Amino acid sequence: MTLDGLTLYHLPTCLFCWRVRIAAGRLGLKLPMKNLMLSPAAHSELVHEGGKMQVPCLRIEEGENVRWLYESADIIVYLKKRLSNG
Ligand SMILES: N[C@@H](CCC(=O)N[C@@H](CS)C(=O)NCC(=O)O)C(=O)O
């Protein structure tokens, strides 16, 4: 399944990113992703809009607001909460 408004900024070599991707897979969730290795534009968005160069980071669009959630453990908690809220 998918959830609206989510994009995972990641690096394929990052174990913390894998942790999130594996958790999402176990939850049956397909997360749209941006690979910073392939996209300088995504890298720039993360640093300038998110505030720092750290992956994984989940970009969350909530209506007109956007927030950037760092930390793999916090991202996984957020995804579980979103799924349990329907
Ligand atoms: N505590 C963070 C650690 C994340 C982390 O260390 N990510 C590394 C990549 S594995 C990172 O973004 N480093 C900054 C850089 O590559 O410039 C988490 O669990 O998400």
The ligand as a Gaussian input file, in Angstrom:
#p B3LYP/6-31G(d) Opt

LIG

0 1
 N       21.045000       8.143000      13.885000
 C       20.803000       8.290000      12.459000
 C       22.105000       8.011000      11.731000
 C       22.006000       8.329000      10.249000
 C       23.380000       8.432000       9.614000
 O       24.427000       8.366000      10.285000
 N       23.375000       8.570000       8.311000
 C       24.608000       8.789000       7.578000
 C       24.665000       7.870000       6.365000
 S       24.715000       6.159000       6.844000
 C       24.644000      10.200000       7.071000
 O       23.644000      10.707000       6.579000
 N       25.801000      10.851000       7.182000
 C       25.973000      12.202000       6.681000
 C       26.686000      12.251000       5.373000
 O       26.772000      11.192000       4.698000
 O       27.106000      13.345000       4.997000
 C       19.667000       7.376000      12.038000
 O       19.404000       6.361000      12.719000
 O       18.996000       7.671000      11.044000

